[in-house]
């Protein structure tokens, strides 16, 4: 019985985090429930909630469940109803991070947070931590290059979540980028890109990054020098709320002097 329950949950794509949210318990408690040898040993209220989610009246009916498209849609509808109810509660929380978001935006944010929490809780060797750390830096850089959005679209298409001919960004550029990226992955997966063959390419990659970092460092030092000069000319020792606007104007003035030299 419990094996069949786990199979059904897997076929439905219901994660431990999502099930925990539906039942109103912790994720660890879900693990404890699923380790029991009989669903009838679950707390009665949680068993009833699960049976309602699956659209059955008794645990014995688990064996008769056929997970097809219609069944998946029915279960998703029940989960979505819970989600809508949850969002109403969230909207009433004045300090909620979801304030100001519409229903669609809230849903994608909740899904992202739930997935990250699940992966981080399962993390045994910091791999998930570094994965999401890099993802955070990716999101920080998203506005610096339109191609980064194309990368996201390519991955969504390659993994089957999005139709391959869907173009929500600049179609021509996205089309070209996806084609090039596909060729690169084909070369990588085909074994034709040995470390020896592409060592020079990677060297140029590292050199370009180091050059950009040097430029960024130089720019930072220059701005700090101008800031110190602006403070000195205005007779201040630090930037605060009262003098910030005046100091920024002075910084702009000093920069314009340098341009005119």
N, C-alpha and C positions, 0 to 999 in steps of 0.2 A: 504493500500500500504506500509506504513512504517513498520507495524507489519510484513508483509511478507519479507521485506528487512532484518529486524533484524533476522528473522527465518533463512533466507538463509545464512547470515553471520555466524550465530551460527553453522549451519549444515556444512558449509565449514571450520569451525575452524579458521576463520579470526578474530583475536583479534582487539581491538580498536587501539592498538599500530601499528599493521601491516597495518591496513587500513589507519591510519594517515600517515605512511611512504609512502604508495602507492600514496596517494592524495597530499602529500607534505604540510600537515598542522599539527598543534599541536593536541595532544590527546584531549585536552579540546574542541577544535573546532569540532572534530568528535562527541563528546557528544552533542554539540549545533546543529549540522546538524541532528543527529538522533532524536532529540527532536522535530524537525519541523514536521508538519502534512502532508507535501507533498514534495516529492523529487524535484519537479519542483521549489521549493523555494530555493534550493541550488544554489550557484554560478554556472553559466553555465559551466565553465571549469571543476569544480569538479564533476558536474553531468555527464558530458561526460566521464571523467576518470572512474567513477564508472560503468557506463553502459558498457564501453569497457572492464573493468575487468570482469564483469558478462557475457559478450558476447551477449548483447542485444542492441537494437537501441532506445527503448523508455521505460519509467517507467511502462507502461501498461503491458509489457511483463514479469514483475516480477512474476505475477500470473501463468505464463506458465512454469516457470523454475522447472525442476525436478533435484534435487541434487542426482546424482548417481555417481558411480566410474569414468566414463568417464568425466562427468562435473567437478568433483573435480580436476581431472588431468589437464583438460584444464585451469581452473582458476589458479592452482598451477604453470603451465607453464608460464602464463602471469606474475604472481608475481615473479617467478624466473628470468624472463627476466629483470624485474626492478631491482632485487637484483644484477644481474650481472653488470648492468649499474652503480649501486651505488658503487659496489666494484671497478670498474675502477676509479671512482672519488676518492674513498678512497685511492687507490694505489698512486694517485698523490699528496696526502697530506704527506709532509715529516715528520710531527710529529704525524702521525696517529698511534694509538695503534694497528692497524691491519697490519702494515708493517712487512714483513718477514713471513707472514702466507700464506699458499696456499688457494685455493678457498674453499675447504671443511672445513678447520680450521676457515677461516673467517666467513663462514656461521653459524657454531655452536656457535661461539663467539657472533655474532650479535644476534642470537636467544636468547642466555642466557641473554645478556644485555637488550634486548627489554622486555623479560619476567620479569626480575627483576625490571625494571623501571615501568612497568605496575602495578606489585603487590605493589611496594613501594608507588606509587602515590595513590593507592586505600586504603592504610593502614590507619585505623582509631584509632587503639589502640596499635600500635607498634608491633603487632604480626608478621607482615611481616619483620620488621626491625630485630627482634631477630632471626627469621627463617633464614634470609640471613646472619646474623652475625655468627650463628652457622654453616651455610654452608661454610662461609669463613674459619672458624677454621677447618672444616672438610677437605677442600681443602689444607690448610696448613699442615695437618697431613697425607695427602694421601700417602706420600712416607715412612711413619714410619711403615706402616702395609699393607701388600698385601690384607688382609681381607677387608680393607675399599673399595677396588675396587670391591670385591665380593658383598658388600652391595649395591653398585650402580647398579650392574648387576641384583641383586635380585629384587630391586625396579622397574627397567625398565621392567623386565619380568612380575612381579606381576601386573603391571598396563597396560600390553598389548602392550607396545611399542617395545618390543623385543621378538623374538621367545623363548619359554622356553628351548629348547635344543641348543641354541646358546652359545658357550663357547669361548670367545676371550682371556681369561686369562688361567691359568693352569687348565686344564679341571677337573682332578681328585679332586683337592683341592676345586675348585669352586663348583663342584657337591656336595661334602660332606658338605660344608659350607651352600649352599642353602637349602639342606635337613634339616640341623639342625635349620636354621633360620625359615624355614617353620613350623617346629614343635613348635618352640617358639611362633610364631605368632598364630598358631592354639590354643595353650594353653592359650594365652592372650585373644584372641577373644572368646574362648569358656567359659570364666568365671571361669576357674579352677585355676587361678593364683591370689588368693586374696592377699591383702596387708599383712595380718597376716601370710599367709603361706610362703611368699617369703621375709619377713622382714629380716631374717638372711642373705639371699643371697645379698640383697641390702646393708646390713651393711658391708659385706666383699668387695663389690664393692667400697663403700666409703673409706674403710680402705686401699684398694689397691691404689686408686687415691692419698690419703693423703700421703702414703708411697713414691710413685713416686715423688710427689711434694717436699717432704722433701729431697729425694735424689738429685733432680734437684737443690734445694736451696743450699744444701751442696756443690754440684759440682760448682755452680756459685761462692760461697764464696771462694772455693779453687782456682778457676781460677783468681779471683780478687786479692787474696793474692799473687799468683805467678806473676801476672802482676805487682803489686806494687814492688815485689822483683826484677823483671827484670829491671824496670825503675830505681830503686835505684842502682843496680849493674852497669848499663850503664851510670848513671849520667844524666838521662832525667827526666823531670817532667810530660811529656804527650806523647801520641802516635800521630804522624802525618804522612803525606805521605812520608816524607824523611827518617824517622827512623823506620817505621812500620816493614819492612822486618827484620831489625836487632833485633828489640824487639821480634818479633815472634820466631826468631831463639834462642834468649836467653830464652824465655818461654819454648821452646821445650827442651833446655839443662837442665833447672831447673827441669822439669818434669822427665827427664831421670835420674837425680841424685836421685830423690825420689824413682824411681823404683829400682835403684841399691842398695838402703839402706837396 
